[in-house]
Amino acid sequence: MLEMPVMSSFRTLLLDLQNGDGGWGAARGRPSNTETTSLALMALRSDGGPDAAAAVGRALPWLRARQRPDGAWALSAQVPGPSWTTPLAVLALGRFESDRARALQGARWLLEHKGRGYPWLSRLFFRLFPEREVVELDPDLKGWPWMPDTFSWVEPTAYALMALKTLRAELPRDAAHTSIHEGERMILDRMCPGGGWNYGNSRVLDEDLWPYPDTTALALIALKGRPEGAESRASLAALGRMLEHNDSALATSLAILCFHRYGRDVAPLRARLIKSFGGLAALGDTRAAALSVLALHEVGPAFAFAPS
């Protein structure tokens, strides 16, 4: 692990961002939500210090209370419907033996709630007139959406794959295998030319879309466990190029977590992340702070699941 003063600064920032109700909001003073609370829980659970343990003890009741009767999690009290944050809560609570059953309930919800494809009439139209299609993708491949009964997107699909891969040994085998396999195919289908991922599609109106480092890192983490093919190698190289022009704490921390999973050297990126601390502290960005704490752990425990 890195020297204590370095980790202490990032940890202290994350602890300072915790709300009085036990959760974390998107930034200092913002209402608590499931995304940032789940990420903060994962970061502090990996830390293990007494202050971190106390913060985790206050956060767990908040996250438990937000689980819906159907097993899913809402983003926040202001947006109470089931949402894409469910896999993040699953990943966070799945690390605690006392909450394993809650995590499995959320994972089973994911198996039953995927994104919506094109209506059959639209699929027929675009098969008959492919030149009229606005986006280029396989409409039969379904991942996971931001909100139920909507179109699949890369980031929520990536998080869902991480959650299902983490708990797949305790899930219905055939359903988990089918869902994971289709989710991986959907992500690969959306890969941008040259590698990497945009948020939803790779081409729109005959124009190539550009990839983003955060989405690319998450997609690559989610795909880990598959044989490392040309798609992964091209996207890892693309991620490296993107980081030449984006040195944000968010992009850097996710890239560290990604490259660590693929056995790449992350020491230069960790040094860059440490230099970004002042800007991160000024912004009070909880998501980036939590991911930074995770990224600075040498063992890289975040989003770690066994190969297929």
For each residue, the residues with C-beta under 8 A, 3 or more apart:
1: 7 296 297 298 299
2: 6 7 270 274 296 298
3: 6 7
4: 7 8
5: 8 9
6: 2 3 9 10 274 296
7: 1 2 3 4 10 11 47 293 296
8: 4 5 11 12
9: 5 6 12 13 277
10: 6 7 13 14 277 289 292 293 296
11: 7 8 14 15 44 47 49 51 52 293
12: 8 9 15 16
13: 9 10 16 17 277 280 281 284 289
14: 10 11 17 18 40 43 44 286 289 290 293
15: 11 12 18 44 51 52 55
16: 12 13 28
17: 13 14 24 25 27 28 40 284 286 289
18: 14 15 22 23 24 40 55 58 59
19: 22 23 24 25 31 32
20:
21: 32 62
22: 18 19 32 37 58 59 60 61 62
23: 18 19 32 33 36 37 59 62 63
24: 17 18 19 32 33 36 37 39 40 59 286 290
25: 17 19 28 29 30 31 32 33 36 286
26: 30 33 35 36 285 286 287
27: 17 30 283 284 285 286
28: 16 17 25 284 286
29: 25
30: 25 26 27 33 286
31: 19 25 76 77 78
32: 19 21 22 23 24 25 36 37 62 76
33: 23 24 25 26 30 36 37 75 76 85
34: 37 38 63 66 73 74 75 76 83 85 88 89
35: 26 38 39 75 85 88 287
36: 23 24 25 26 32 33 39 40 286 287 290
37: 22 23 24 32 33 34 40 41 59 62 63 92
38: 34 35 41 42 63 85 88 89 91 92
39: 24 35 36 42 43 88 92 286 287 290 291 294
40: 14 17 18 24 36 37 43 44 55 59 286 289 290
41: 37 38 44 45 56 59 60 63 92 93 95
42: 38 39 45 46 91 92 95 290 294 302
43: 14 39 40 46 47 289 290 291 293 294 302
44: 11 14 15 40 41 47 52 53 55 56 59 293
45: 41 42 48 52 56 92 95 96
46: 42 43 293 294 297 301 302
47: 7 11 43 44 52 293 297
48: 45 52 53
49: 11 52 53
50: 53 54
51: 11 15 54 55
52: 11 15 44 45 47 48 49 55 56
53: 44 48 49 50 56 57
54: 50 51 57 58
55: 15 18 40 44 51 52 58 59
56: 41 44 45 52 53 59 60
57: 53 54 60
58: 18 22 54 55 61 62
59: 18 22 23 24 37 40 41 44 55 56 62 63
60: 22 41 56 57 63 64 93 96 99
61: 22 58 64 65
62: 21 22 23 32 37 58 59 65 66
63: 23 34 37 38 41 59 60 66 67 73 89 92 93
64: 60 61 67 93 99 102
65: 61 62
66: 34 62 63 73 74 77 89
67: 63 64 71 72 73 89 102 105 106
68: 71 72 73 74 82
69:
70: 82 109
71: 67 68 86 105 106 108 109
72: 67 68 82 83 86 106 109 113
73: 34 63 66 67 68 82 83 85 86 88 89 106
74: 34 66 68 77 79 80 81 82 83 85
75: 33 34 35 78 79 83 84 85
76: 31 32 33 34 79 80
77: 31 66 74 80
78: 31 75
79: 74 75 76 83
80: 74 76 77
81: 74 147 148
82: 68 70 72 73 74 86 109 113 147 148
83: 34 72 73 74 75 79 86 146 147
84: 75 87 144 145 146 147 155 156 159 160
85: 33 34 35 38 73 74 75 88 89
86: 71 72 73 82 83 89 90 106 109 110 160 163
87: 84 90 91 106 107 110 144 156 159 160 162 163 164
88: 34 35 38 39 73 85 91 92 159 163
89: 34 38 63 66 67 73 85 86 92 93 103 106
90: 86 87 93 94 103 106 107 110 163 166 167
91: 38 42 87 88 94 95 103 159 162 163 166 303
92: 37 38 39 41 42 45 63 88 89 95
93: 41 60 63 64 89 90 96 99 100 102 103 106
94: 90 91 99 100 103 104 107 163 166 167
95: 41 42 45 91 92
96: 45 60 93 99 100
97: 100
98:
99: 60 64 93 94 96 102 103
100: 93 94 96 97 103 104 170
101: 104 105
102: 64 67 93 99 105 106
103: 89 90 91 93 94 99 100 106 107 167
104: 94 100 101 107 108 167 170 171
105: 67 71 101 102 108 109
106: 67 71 72 73 86 87 89 90 93 102 103 109 110 163
107: 87 90 94 103 104 110 111 163 164 167 171
108: 71 104 105 111 112 171 172
109: 70 71 72 82 86 105 106 112 113
110: 86 87 90 106 107 113 144 160 163 164 179
111: 107 108 164 171 172 175 176 179
112: 108 109
113: 72 82 109 110 144 148
114: 142 143 144 145 152 179 182
115: 142 143 144 145 150 151 152 153 157
116: 142 145 149 150 151 152
117: 123 139 140 142
118: 122 123 126 139
119: 122 123
120: 123 124
121: 124 125
122: 118 119 125 126 139
123: 117 118 119 120 126 127 139 140
124: 120 121 127 128
125: 121 122 128 129 132
126: 118 122 123 129 130 132 133 139
127: 123 124 130
128: 124 125
129: 125 126 132 133
130: 126 127 133
131:
132: 125 126 129
133: 126 129 130 136
134: 204 205
135: 201 203 204
136: 133 201 202 203 204
137: 141 189 190 201 202
138: 141 185 186 189
139: 117 118 122 123 126
140: 117 123
141: 137 138 152 182 185 186 189
142: 114 115 116 117 152 182 186
143: 114 115 152 153 154 156 157 160 182 183 186 187
144: 84 87 110 113 114 115 152 153 156 157 159 160 183
145: 84 114 115 116 148 149 150 151 152 153 156
146: 83 84 150 153 156
147: 81 82 83 84 150
148: 81 82 113 145
149: 116 145
150: 115 116 145 146 147
151: 115 116 145 200
152: 114 115 116 141 142 143 144 145 156 157 186
153: 115 143 144 145 146 156 157 199 200
154: 143 157 158 187 190 197 198 199 200 215 218 219
155: 84 158 159 199 215 218
156: 84 87 143 144 145 146 152 153 159 160
157: 115 143 144 152 153 154 160 161 183 186 187 222
158: 154 155 161 162 187 215 218 219 221 222
159: 84 87 88 91 144 155 156 162 163 218 222
160: 84 86 87 110 143 144 156 157 163 164 183
161: 157 158 164 165 180 183 184 187 222 223
162: 87 91 158 159 165 166 221 222 303 305
163: 86 87 88 90 91 94 106 107 110 159 160 166 167
164: 87 107 110 111 160 161 167 168 171 176 179 180 183
165: 161 162 168 180 222 225 305 306 308
166: 90 91 94 162 163 303 305
167: 90 94 103 104 107 163 164 170 171
168: 164 165 171 173 176 177 180 305
169: 306
170: 100 104 167
171: 104 107 108 111 164 167 168 175 176
172: 108 111 175 176
173: 168 176 177
174: 177 178
175: 111 171 172 178 179
176: 111 164 168 171 172 173 179 180
177: 168 173 174 180 181
178: 174 175 181 182
179: 110 111 114 164 175 176 182 183
180: 161 164 165 168 176 177 183 184 308
181: 177 178 184 185
182: 114 141 142 143 178 179 185 186
183: 143 144 157 160 161 164 179 180 186 187 222
184: 161 180 181 187 188 222 223 226
185: 138 141 181 182 188 189
186: 138 141 142 143 152 157 182 183 189 190
187: 143 154 157 158 161 183 184 190 191 197 219 222 223
188: 184 185 191 223 231
189: 137 138 141 185 186
190: 137 154 186 187 197 198 200 201 202
191: 187 188 195 196 197 202 219 231 235
192: 195 196 197 198 202 208 209 210 211 238
193: 202 203 208
194: 211 234 238
195: 191 192 211 216 231 234 235 236 237 238 239
196: 191 192 210 211 212 213 215 216 235 238 239 242
197: 154 187 190 191 192 202 211 212 215 216 219 235
198: 154 190 192 201 202 209 210 211 212 215
199: 153 154 155 212 215
200: 151 153 154 190
201: 135 136 137 190 198 204 209
202: 136 137 190 191 192 193 197 198 208 209
203: 135 136 193 206 207 208 209
204: 134 135 136 201 207 209
205: 134
206: 203
207: 203 204
208: 192 193 202 203
209: 192 198 201 202 203 204
210: 192 196 198
211: 192 194 195 196 197 198 215 216 235 238 242
212: 196 197 198 199 215 216 242
213: 196 216 217 239 242 243 246 251 254 255
214: 217 218 250 251 254
215: 154 155 158 196 197 198 199 211 212 218 219
216: 195 196 197 211 212 213 219 220 235 238 239 242 258
217: 213 214 220 221 239 251 254 255 257 258
218: 154 155 158 159 214 215 221 222 254 258
219: 154 158 187 191 197 215 216 222 223 235
220: 216 217 223 224 232 235 236 239 258 261 262
221: 158 162 217 218 224 257 258 261 303
222: 157 158 159 161 162 165 183 184 187 218 219
223: 161 184 187 188 219 220 226 231 232
224: 220 221 261 262 305 307
225: 165 305 306 307 308
226: 184 223 229 232 308
227:
228: 232 233 262
229: 226 232 233
230: 233 234
231: 188 191 195 223 234 235
232: 220 223 226 228 229 235 236 262
233: 228 229 230 236 237
234: 194 195 230 231 237 238
235: 191 195 196 197 211 216 219 220 231 232 238 239
236: 195 220 232 233 239 240 258 259 262 264
237: 195 233 234 240 241
238: 192 194 195 196 211 216 234 235 241 242
239: 195 196 213 216 217 220 235 236 242 243 255 258 259
240: 236 237 243 244
241: 237 238 244 245
242: 196 211 212 213 216 238 239 245 246 251
243: 213 239 240 246 247 251 252 255 269
244: 240 241
245: 241 242
246: 213 242 243 251
247: 243 251 252 272 276
248: 251 252 276 288
249: 252 253 273 276 277 279 280 285 288 289 291 292
250: 214 253 254 285 287 288 291
251: 213 214 217 242 243 246 247 248 254 255
252: 243 247 248 249 255 256 269 272 273 276 295
253: 249 250 256 257 273 288 291 292 294 295
254: 213 214 217 218 250 251 257 258 291 295
255: 213 217 239 243 251 252 258 259 266 269
256: 252 253 259 260 266 269 270 273 295 296 300
257: 217 221 253 254 260 261 291 294 295 300 302 303
258: 216 217 218 220 221 236 239 254 255 261 262
259: 236 239 255 256 262 264 265 266 269
260: 256 257 263 264 266 300
261: 220 221 224 257 258 300 303 304
262: 220 224 228 232 236 258 259
263: 260
264: 236 259 260
265: 259 268
266: 255 256 259 260 269 270 295
267: 270 271
268: 265 271 272
269: 243 252 255 256 259 266 272 273 295
270: 2 256 266 267 273 274 295 296
271: 267 268 274 275
272: 247 252 268 269 275 276
273: 249 252 253 256 269 270 276 277 292 295 296
274: 2 6 270 271 277 296
275: 271 272
276: 247 248 249 252 272 273 279 280
277: 9 10 13 249 273 274 280 281
278: 281 282
279: 249 276 282 283
280: 13 249 276 277 283 285 288 289 292
281: 13 277 278 284
282: 278 279
283: 27 279 280 288
284: 13 17 27 28 281 289
285: 26 27 249 250 280 288 289
286: 14 17 24 25 26 27 28 30 36 39 40 289 290
287: 26 35 36 39 250 290 291
288: 248 249 250 253 280 283 285 291 292
289: 10 13 14 17 40 43 249 280 284 285 286 292 293
290: 14 24 36 39 40 42 43 286 287 293 294
291: 39 43 249 250 253 254 257 287 288 294 295 302
292: 10 249 253 273 280 288 289 295 296
293: 7 10 11 14 43 44 46 47 289 290 296 297
294: 39 42 43 46 253 257 290 291 297 300 301 302
295: 252 253 254 256 257 266 269 270 273 291 292 300 302
296: 1 2 6 7 10 256 270 273 274 292 293
297: 1 46 47 293 294 300 301 302
298: 1 2
299: 1
300: 256 257 260 261 294 295 297 304
301: 46 294 297 304
302: 42 43 46 257 291 294 295 297
303: 91 162 166 221 257 261
304: 261 300 301
305: 162 165 166 168 224 225
306: 165 169 225
307: 224 225
308: 165 180 225 226
